[in-house]
Amino acid sequence: MLSQSNITTNTPMGATLVSGGATFRVWAPRASAVYLNGTFGGVTVSAQTADQLMACDANGYWTGFIAGAADADLYRFFVVGAGSSGYKRDPYARQMATDAPFPNCGCVIRAADSYPWHDAAFVTPDFSNMVVYQLHVGTYAPASAAAFGNFLDVIGKIEYLAALGVNVLQPLPIDELETDPSLGYNGSDYFSPDFPYVVEDPAALATYLVAINRLLAAKGCAAIGIGDITPGPNQLKALVDLCHVYGIAVAIDVVYNHAGGFEGDDQSFYFFDRAVTGDNNQSLYCTSQGLAGGLSLALWNRDVRQFLINNASYFLQEFHVDGFRYDEISALLAMNTNDGWSFCQDLTNTLHYCRPRMIQNAEHWPVDPVIVTPTTSGGAGFDVLQHDALRTAVRGAIGQSSAGSGASVDLDAVAQALFPPGFAHAWQAVTCVENHDIVKAGQEPRIPRLADGSNSRSWYARSRSRVATSLLLTAPGIPQLFMGQEFLEDKQWDCQPTGSDEIWWGGLAGGTDPAMVNHLRFTQDLVRLRWSQLAIRGDSLRVFHVHNANRVIAYHRWLEGIGKDVIVVATLAEATWYGYWIGFPTAGPWLEVFNSDVYDNWVNPQVAGNGGNVQVSGGPLHGFAASAPIVIPASGVVVFARDAGS
């Protein structure tokens, strides 16, 4: 029987376990009645009787308490409105059940604090020290499996990611989606992890548990039990926890510009209080404006704004995430011209108050520095912004070079994009050469295919791909790798399980594809170079030599007032340059700390390089006090430094 025991003005939204049972709170301001149904303490309640009628306050919030309700119990709301009557899922539900096929499933009561965390010592890295890795959880099934990947499969790759050297994991959206499988951008239940990403089979969970406890033991952490990963949300918590234990932050992708399409989903939050349909502006949570098959959220409404802010706060607090990538803030602003800007400011201010050391990464086209301007100066208050200048320039140069040795290659465009145009600090920009939008099925080719459309494993494809990633990882800004880029994946990606568009983990298994294995080693060492050479992570940059005819670009990185000078020289020429004179800041010995040619047919028996160092003794050149002739390997990159690094 429903009562108002334990109900206060501070009762949380959704279902919350308290002493003796659970409280429930839901917003349905135009409903004439809201009933609570479910199975509580083994007793099923499905009739819409006075005993199950929730109480409504003056603001349209309905509340109730069920004695004996426990973790894993199922529930739904039955809403009576002017337009219809029927079941609705809780918009704040922590988990969707599998008692019936989605979208007609129930919601699961879940304890907020049932996972034993091990990450108390973890500190989110500074923006200038971040290397981001973007992935789709569904593609992370083991190479031998014919299945959709899940959170626990990603845990199985944590050692791989740590060895790669990335320190920010950025999964595409992981909330419950209207369709499965999905790219992730049609979310319907914002607080619940998506069905396919959760493992329920006890035997499979036991196998995953062995792997999880091995990873924990390797870092001196206490083991967990099967019950700790049985609740679906705890599997995402375990992923975040293990990432933190291995030094990797987690910033999840959230979609606040629109919600899923809701076709055939009468139990979603679309028309939640069951007002008369026909006008999307009456749907409570949504407006009539659409994007990508979904509907904009009604940000003019204070309660809808709070719903989204609560959602972000929920992932910060209950899942320990380190931040967010916000999908298409530009679309959010365009569809909410009167209220979008103030919503962004409320969102960023609230989250920075809750967690000062976090990352709020906005996608906004065109790039506009006001998005990362503090709210106190009239900006939107995001920390960093997706930036397309380097991506466009590098992809352009790689594509031009694929036309052959006689084609014109525009390295001036690369030079102009190496420091994010328009920004005071390079770390305010997240740069890439591939991402989930650019190289998904039906869009642009991945770098190896762009480099050589006829053979993505040719020397041309391999070497030009190394140049592209080298430019990304030695340039200012926060570099972002897209899954598979690190090992020369050449196929556009999709989310179909066992489909031909999935990334090919099998190429790494047992050295099946040597080019992939060699490229992975190259990327690992290049990321290590970024960690060892502090200047590469700083803001200072001077492009001192661009020669389009020679297809050569050279730039200087340093720490202001400290030094730690680094010289990067890259070419897309198809023949090695010998005795190519470039300037150096000072005379004396300079170490060749990186040479991309080493990784071709590792260890390349015919590597073109500088023998590990150059003796700089020539006169002034390129605005520097000294110079030296160097070897630049064909379609390659060499990096020089005064010392081996920090």
Helices and strands as residue ranges (DSSP letters): E 2-3, E 14-18, E 21-27, E 33-40, E 43-45, G 50-52, E 55-56, E 61-67, E 74-80, E 85-88, E 95-96, E 107-108, G 127-129, E 132-135, G 137-140, H 151-155, H 158-164, E 168-171, E 175-177, E 187-193, G 195-197, H 202-218, G 226-228, H 232-245, E 249-254, G 280-282, E 286-291, E 294-297, H 302-319, E 323-326, H 329-335, H 340-354, E 359-362, G 369-372, G 375-377, E 384-386, H 389-401, H 411-417, G 426-428, E 429-431, H 447-451, H 459-474, E 478-482, G 485-487, G 505-507, G 509-511, H 514-532, G 534-537, E 542-547, E 552-559, E 563-571, E 577-584, E 588-595, G 596-599, E 613-616, E 626-632, E 637-641
